[in-house]
Amino acid sequence: MNPAAEFDIIVYGASGYIGRLVAEHYARRYGVGGKVKWAIAGRSQAKLAEVRDQLGAPKDMPLVEANANDPAQLASMIARTKAIVSTVGPYQFYGSNLVAACAAAGVDYLDLCGEPAWIRQMIDTHEATAKASGARILFSCGFDSLVFELGVYYAQETAKATLGAPAPHVKARLRAMQGGPSGGSVASVMATMAAVQNDAVQRAVFMSPFGLTPGFEGPTQPQGDAVRDDPDVGPVGPFIMAALDTKNVHRSNLLMGHPYGRDFLYDEMVVGGGEIPSVGDMSLLPKPGEGPTKDEREAGFYDILFIGIGADGRKVRTSVKGDIDPGYGASSKMLAETAIALMGAPDVPGGIWTPGAALRGSLVERLRRHAGVSFSVEE
């Protein structure tokens, strides 16, 4: 922690597409120079000034210059804040120095990372340092994997209330979605695919549902790599982000002390199958920095069903829904509000967390109030 810091939060990468959306959310909801003290950072003062002017912020709003490959600039930025919110990806190219510096300095770090092999490298390299310094490191604070991680948490809380115990198996089924992944997310997936092809260690992490739970290997998980029939919803097909989400769900279970059980099963698929782009379609999707208009973002939505199956076969059905495009509008709000929630949770100790395991029900409520996310029990 850095209690005497000038800022609560610095948005790093604020001149990029999603970084601007995070800054817009903070400006709209919390103002500039208000109770939440935040600033914007990036490698170009001129581009940051453009963002400041677009926000309608005062000319004296601090603009923090920092290049991902300049350790001195990163250290100077980190010394000014309690938390860094980073949208500078692919993180395996631009995030390692920043995570290392935050872990060493005891400064919180949050991002939208969808790169599991890199996340595992950060866990192996920096978790002990973060625990010692008090830095809380939270990866994957956007649509992937936060809504799936919290969706499982909410389903399990429902199962405990109605079935008397957590469900040993939870299924996530993406029923509908309008909008898609951000250009940065696409770049991250492509970078990850290239890395795992050339590195056997990274490939093993990527292929295992327990790739982010070092020291723990659970049971064989249900397969989601082909179209099949699900008796609860009909035909289902593979979801491109399930490999990441599954790892984060199991890491969340581990970090919370296995409340779902050490033999917990989780699988995540798309209802109907075929609507969500496969890896082979990624070249058709946005490039980093590209994105939809405000109207297009606001026309987006998502609807995810969670089915918890009890040991006796009884089931609970819950849903997580959002009122905006998941890859851009939703993820930017989730990242922004997770940082605010972490700021208000001083009892969370240092370490490398999933956001759901760190913040649990308090984050569910914050996303309900401020990020357009609904959590509901279905009949």
C-alpha positions as CSV (number, residue, x, y, z in Angstrom):
1,M,0.0,0.0,0.0
2,N,1.0,3.6,-0.6
3,P,-1.2,5.5,1.8
4,A,0.4,8.9,1.2
5,A,0.1,8.6,-2.6
6,E,-1.1,11.6,-4.7
7,F,-3.7,9.4,-6.5
8,D,-6.0,6.5,-5.6
9,I,-6.0,5.2,-9.2
10,I,-4.0,5.9,-12.3
11,V,-5.5,4.7,-15.6
12,Y,-2.5,3.5,-17.6
13,G,-3.1,3.3,-21.4
14,A,-5.8,6.0,-21.2
15,S,-5.2,7.1,-24.8
16,G,-6.1,3.6,-26.2
17,Y,-9.7,2.7,-27.0
18,I,-10.7,0.9,-23.8
19,G,-8.5,3.1,-21.7
20,R,-10.5,6.1,-22.9
21,L,-13.7,4.3,-21.9
22,V,-12.4,3.7,-18.4
23,A,-11.4,7.3,-18.1
24,E,-14.9,8.4,-19.4
25,H,-16.6,6.2,-16.8
26,Y,-14.5,7.7,-14.0
27,A,-15.1,11.3,-15.2
28,R,-18.9,10.7,-15.6
29,R,-19.4,8.9,-12.3
30,Y,-16.8,10.3,-10.0
31,G,-15.8,13.6,-11.6
32,V,-12.2,14.9,-11.8
33,G,-10.6,16.1,-8.6
34,G,-13.4,14.7,-6.4
35,K,-13.4,12.1,-3.6
36,V,-11.8,9.5,-5.9
37,K,-8.5,10.9,-6.9
38,W,-7.5,9.5,-10.3
39,A,-5.3,10.4,-13.2
40,I,-4.5,9.2,-16.7
41,A,-1.2,7.9,-18.0
42,G,0.4,6.7,-21.2
43,R,3.5,7.1,-23.3
44,S,2.4,10.3,-25.2
45,Q,1.6,13.5,-23.4
46,A,-0.1,14.9,-26.6
47,K,-2.5,12.0,-26.8
48,L,-3.2,12.2,-23.1
49,A,-4.0,15.9,-23.5
50,E,-6.5,14.9,-26.2
51,V,-8.2,12.5,-23.8
52,R,-8.3,15.1,-21.1
53,D,-9.9,17.6,-23.4
54,Q,-12.5,15.0,-24.7
55,L,-13.4,14.4,-21.0
56,G,-14.0,18.1,-20.5
57,A,-11.5,17.9,-17.6
58,P,-9.6,20.9,-16.3
59,K,-6.4,21.8,-18.1
60,D,-4.5,21.1,-14.8
61,M,-5.6,17.5,-14.7
62,P,-2.3,15.6,-14.2
63,L,-1.0,13.7,-17.3
64,V,1.5,11.0,-16.3
65,E,3.9,10.0,-19.0
66,A,5.2,6.4,-18.8
67,N,6.5,3.9,-21.3
68,A,6.0,0.2,-20.6
69,N,9.7,-0.4,-21.5
70,D,11.1,2.4,-19.3
71,P,11.6,1.2,-15.7
72,A,12.3,4.6,-14.4
73,Q,9.1,6.1,-15.8
74,L,7.1,3.1,-14.5
75,A,8.7,3.6,-11.1
76,S,7.9,7.3,-11.1
77,M,4.3,6.6,-12.0
78,I,3.8,3.9,-9.4
79,A,5.2,6.1,-6.7
80,R,2.3,8.5,-7.2
81,T,-0.6,6.1,-6.8
82,K,-2.3,3.4,-4.7
83,A,-3.4,1.4,-7.7
84,I,-2.7,1.1,-11.4
85,V,-5.5,0.2,-13.8
86,S,-3.9,-1.0,-17.0
87,T,-5.4,-1.4,-20.4
88,V,-2.1,-1.7,-22.2
89,G,-2.1,-5.1,-23.9
90,P,-1.2,-7.6,-25.1
91,Y,0.0,-7.9,-21.6
92,Q,2.7,-10.5,-22.4
93,F,4.4,-7.8,-24.5
94,Y,3.7,-4.7,-22.3
95,G,2.7,-5.8,-18.9
96,S,5.6,-7.7,-17.3
97,N,7.7,-4.8,-16.1
98,L,4.6,-3.0,-14.7
99,V,3.4,-6.1,-12.7
100,A,6.9,-6.6,-11.3
101,A,7.2,-3.0,-10.3
102,C,3.8,-2.9,-8.6
103,A,4.4,-6.2,-6.8
104,A,7.7,-4.9,-5.4
105,A,6.3,-1.4,-4.4
106,G,3.2,-2.7,-2.7
107,V,0.9,-0.9,-5.3
108,D,-2.3,-2.5,-6.5
109,Y,-2.6,-3.6,-10.1
110,L,-5.7,-4.4,-12.2
111,D,-6.1,-5.3,-15.9
112,L,-8.2,-7.0,-18.5
113,C,-5.8,-9.8,-19.3
114,G,-7.0,-12.8,-21.3
115,E,-3.6,-14.4,-21.6
116,P,-3.5,-17.4,-19.2
117,A,0.1,-18.5,-19.9
118,W,1.4,-15.0,-19.1
119,I,-0.9,-14.9,-16.0
120,R,0.7,-18.1,-14.8
121,Q,4.2,-16.7,-15.3
122,M,3.2,-13.7,-13.2
123,I,1.9,-15.9,-10.5
124,D,5.0,-18.0,-10.4
125,T,7.3,-15.0,-10.5
126,H,5.6,-12.4,-8.3
127,E,3.0,-13.9,-6.0
128,A,5.4,-14.2,-3.0
129,T,6.7,-10.6,-3.6
130,A,3.1,-9.3,-3.7
131,K,2.1,-11.1,-0.5
132,A,5.1,-9.6,1.3
133,S,4.6,-6.1,0.0
134,G,0.8,-6.0,0.3
135,A,0.2,-5.4,-3.5
136,R,-3.1,-6.8,-4.7
137,I,-2.7,-8.0,-8.3
138,L,-6.0,-8.7,-10.1
139,F,-6.0,-10.0,-13.6
140,S,-9.0,-10.6,-16.0
141,C,-11.3,-7.8,-14.6
142,G,-13.5,-7.6,-17.7
143,F,-16.2,-9.6,-19.4
144,D,-13.6,-12.4,-19.5
145,S,-13.4,-13.7,-16.9
146,L,-15.2,-11.6,-14.3
147,V,-18.8,-12.2,-15.3
148,F,-18.2,-15.9,-15.5
149,E,-16.2,-16.1,-12.2
150,L,-18.8,-14.0,-10.4
151,G,-21.6,-15.9,-12.2
152,V,-20.4,-19.1,-10.6
153,Y,-20.0,-17.5,-7.3
154,Y,-23.6,-16.2,-7.4
155,A,-24.9,-19.6,-8.6
156,Q,-23.1,-21.2,-5.7
157,E,-24.5,-18.8,-3.1
158,T,-28.0,-19.6,-4.6
159,A,-27.3,-23.3,-4.3
160,K,-26.2,-23.0,-0.7
161,A,-29.5,-21.1,0.1
162,T,-31.8,-23.4,-1.8
163,L,-30.1,-26.8,-2.0
164,G,-28.3,-26.6,1.3
165,A,-24.8,-26.9,-0.1
166,P,-22.7,-25.7,-3.1
167,A,-23.2,-27.5,-6.4
168,P,-20.4,-29.9,-7.3
169,H,-21.0,-29.0,-11.0
170,V,-21.9,-25.7,-12.6
171,K,-22.5,-25.1,-16.3
172,A,-22.3,-21.7,-17.9
173,R,-24.3,-21.3,-21.1
174,L,-23.9,-18.1,-23.2
175,R,-27.5,-17.7,-24.4
176,A,-27.2,-14.4,-26.3
177,M,-24.6,-11.7,-27.1
178,Q,-24.5,-8.6,-29.3
179,G,-21.1,-7.0,-29.7
180,G,-17.8,-8.8,-29.5
181,P,-14.3,-8.8,-28.1
182,S,-12.2,-5.7,-28.3
183,G,-9.3,-5.2,-30.7
184,G,-7.0,-5.6,-27.7
185,S,-8.6,-8.8,-26.7
186,V,-8.2,-10.2,-30.2
187,A,-4.5,-9.2,-30.2
188,S,-4.1,-11.0,-26.9
189,V,-5.6,-14.2,-28.1
190,M,-3.5,-14.1,-31.3
191,A,-0.3,-13.5,-29.2
192,T,-1.3,-16.3,-26.8
193,M,-1.9,-18.7,-29.7
194,A,1.6,-17.9,-31.1
195,A,3.2,-18.3,-27.8
196,V,1.7,-21.7,-26.9
197,Q,2.7,-23.1,-30.3
198,N,6.3,-22.4,-29.6
199,D,6.6,-23.1,-25.9
200,A,5.7,-26.5,-24.4
201,V,5.4,-25.1,-20.9
202,Q,3.0,-22.4,-21.9
203,R,1.1,-24.9,-24.0
204,A,0.7,-27.2,-21.0
205,V,-0.7,-24.2,-19.0
206,F,-3.1,-23.3,-21.7
207,M,-4.4,-26.8,-22.2
208,S,-5.1,-27.5,-18.6
209,P,-8.2,-26.2,-16.8
210,F,-6.0,-26.1,-13.7
211,G,-3.3,-24.0,-15.4
212,L,-3.7,-21.2,-12.9
213,T,-3.8,-23.4,-9.7
214,P,-0.2,-24.2,-9.1
215,G,0.0,-27.1,-6.7
216,F,-3.6,-28.3,-7.3
217,E,-4.9,-30.5,-10.0
218,G,-8.7,-31.3,-9.8
219,P,-10.7,-34.0,-11.6
220,T,-11.1,-34.4,-15.3
221,Q,-13.4,-31.6,-16.5
222,P,-16.4,-31.8,-19.0
223,Q,-15.3,-31.3,-22.6
224,G,-16.5,-28.2,-24.4
225,D,-14.6,-28.5,-27.7
226,A,-17.4,-29.8,-29.9
227,V,-21.1,-29.2,-30.6
228,R,-23.2,-31.5,-28.5
229,D,-26.7,-31.7,-26.9
230,D,-27.3,-30.4,-23.4
231,P,-30.4,-31.7,-21.8
232,D,-31.0,-28.4,-20.1
233,V,-30.8,-26.0,-23.0
234,G,-30.4,-28.1,-26.3
235,P,-27.5,-27.9,-28.7
236,V,-24.3,-26.2,-27.4
237,G,-21.0,-25.4,-29.0
238,P,-17.5,-24.2,-28.0
239,F,-16.9,-20.7,-26.7
240,I,-13.6,-19.2,-27.6
241,M,-12.9,-17.7,-24.2
242,A,-13.9,-20.7,-22.1
243,A,-10.2,-21.9,-21.8
244,L,-9.4,-18.7,-19.9
245,D,-12.6,-18.4,-17.9
246,T,-12.4,-22.0,-16.7
247,K,-8.9,-21.5,-15.4
248,N,-10.0,-18.4,-13.5
249,V,-13.1,-20.1,-12.1
250,H,-10.9,-22.9,-10.7
251,R,-8.3,-20.4,-9.4
252,S,-11.1,-18.5,-7.6
253,N,-12.2,-21.7,-6.0
254,L,-8.6,-22.4,-4.9
255,L,-8.1,-18.9,-3.5
256,M,-11.3,-19.1,-1.5
257,G,-10.3,-22.4,0.1
258,H,-12.3,-24.7,-2.2
259,P,-15.8,-23.8,-1.1
260,Y,-17.1,-25.5,-4.2
261,G,-15.2,-28.7,-3.4
262,R,-11.9,-30.0,-4.5
263,D,-13.8,-32.2,-7.0
264,F,-15.7,-29.3,-8.6
265,L,-16.7,-29.5,-12.2
266,Y,-17.2,-26.5,-14.5
267,D,-17.9,-26.2,-18.2
268,E,-18.8,-23.2,-20.4
269,M,-20.4,-23.3,-23.8
270,V,-22.6,-21.3,-26.3
271,V,-26.2,-22.2,-26.7
272,G,-26.9,-23.2,-30.2
273,G,-23.2,-23.2,-31.1
274,G,-21.5,-21.5,-34.0
275,E,-22.5,-17.9,-33.3
276,I,-19.2,-16.9,-31.6
277,P,-16.1,-16.5,-33.8
278,S,-13.5,-19.3,-33.6
279,V,-9.8,-18.7,-33.5
280,G,-9.7,-19.0,-37.3
281,D,-12.1,-16.0,-37.6
282,M,-9.9,-13.7,-35.5
283,S,-8.4,-11.9,-38.5
284,L,-11.9,-10.6,-39.3
285,L,-12.3,-9.0,-35.9
286,P,-11.1,-5.5,-34.7
287,K,-7.5,-4.4,-34.5
288,P,-6.0,-2.9,-31.4
289,G,-7.4,0.6,-30.9
290,E,-10.5,-0.1,-33.1
291,G,-14.0,-0.2,-31.7
292,P,-17.6,0.6,-32.3
293,T,-19.4,3.9,-31.9
294,K,-21.1,4.9,-28.7
295,D,-24.5,4.0,-30.2
296,E,-23.2,0.6,-31.3
297,R,-21.8,-0.1,-27.8
298,E,-25.0,0.9,-26.1
299,A,-27.0,-1.4,-28.4
300,G,-25.0,-4.4,-27.2
301,F,-25.9,-6.9,-24.5
302,Y,-25.1,-10.3,-23.1
303,D,-27.1,-13.1,-21.4
304,I,-25.4,-16.0,-19.6
305,L,-27.2,-18.8,-17.9
306,F,-25.6,-20.7,-15.0
307,I,-27.0,-24.1,-14.0
308,G,-25.8,-25.5,-10.6
309,I,-26.3,-29.3,-10.3
310,G,-26.5,-30.6,-6.8
311,A,-25.1,-33.9,-5.6
312,D,-28.7,-35.3,-5.5
313,G,-29.5,-34.0,-9.0
314,R,-31.5,-31.0,-8.0
315,K,-30.6,-27.8,-9.9
316,V,-30.5,-24.1,-9.5
317,R,-30.6,-21.7,-12.5
318,T,-29.2,-18.2,-12.3
319,S,-28.3,-15.6,-14.9
320,V,-25.9,-12.8,-15.4
321,K,-27.0,-10.2,-18.0
322,G,-25.5,-6.9,-19.2
323,D,-27.0,-3.9,-20.9
324,I,-24.1,-2.9,-23.1
325,D,-21.5,-4.4,-25.6
326,P,-19.4,-6.9,-23.6
327,G,-16.0,-6.4,-25.1
328,Y,-15.8,-2.6,-24.9
329,G,-18.5,-0.9,-22.8
330,A,-19.0,-3.7,-20.2
331,S,-15.4,-4.5,-19.7
332,S,-14.4,-0.9,-19.2
333,K,-17.0,-0.4,-16.6
334,M,-16.2,-3.7,-14.8
335,L,-12.5,-2.9,-14.7
336,A,-13.1,0.7,-13.4
337,E,-15.6,-0.4,-10.7
338,T,-13.4,-3.4,-9.6
339,A,-10.6,-0.9,-8.9
340,I,-13.0,1.2,-6.8
341,A,-14.2,-1.9,-4.9
342,L,-10.6,-2.9,-4.2
343,M,-9.9,0.6,-2.9
344,G,-12.7,0.1,-0.4
345,A,-11.5,-3.3,0.7
346,P,-8.3,-2.8,2.8
347,D,-8.7,-6.2,4.5
348,V,-7.9,-8.0,1.2
349,P,-4.2,-9.1,1.7
350,G,-1.4,-8.8,-0.8
351,G,-1.2,-11.5,-3.5
352,I,-2.3,-12.4,-7.0
353,W,-6.0,-12.7,-6.9
354,T,-9.0,-13.3,-9.1
355,P,-11.3,-10.3,-8.6
356,G,-14.2,-12.5,-7.6
357,A,-12.2,-14.3,-4.9
358,A,-10.8,-11.0,-3.6
359,L,-14.1,-9.1,-3.5
360,R,-17.0,-11.7,-3.7
361,G,-20.4,-10.4,-2.9
362,S,-19.3,-6.8,-2.5
363,L,-18.2,-6.8,-6.2
364,V,-21.5,-8.4,-7.3
365,E,-23.4,-5.5,-5.6
366,R,-21.1,-2.8,-7.1
367,L,-21.4,-4.2,-10.6
368,R,-25.2,-4.2,-10.1
369,R,-25.2,-0.6,-9.1
370,H,-22.6,1.0,-11.3
371,A,-21.8,-1.3,-14.3
372,G,-25.1,-2.4,-15.7
373,V,-24.8,-6.0,-14.7
374,S,-27.7,-8.0,-13.3
375,F,-27.5,-11.2,-11.3
376,S,-30.8,-13.1,-11.0
377,V,-32.3,-16.3,-9.9
378,E,-34.4,-18.0,-12.6
379,E,-37.3,-20.4,-12.1
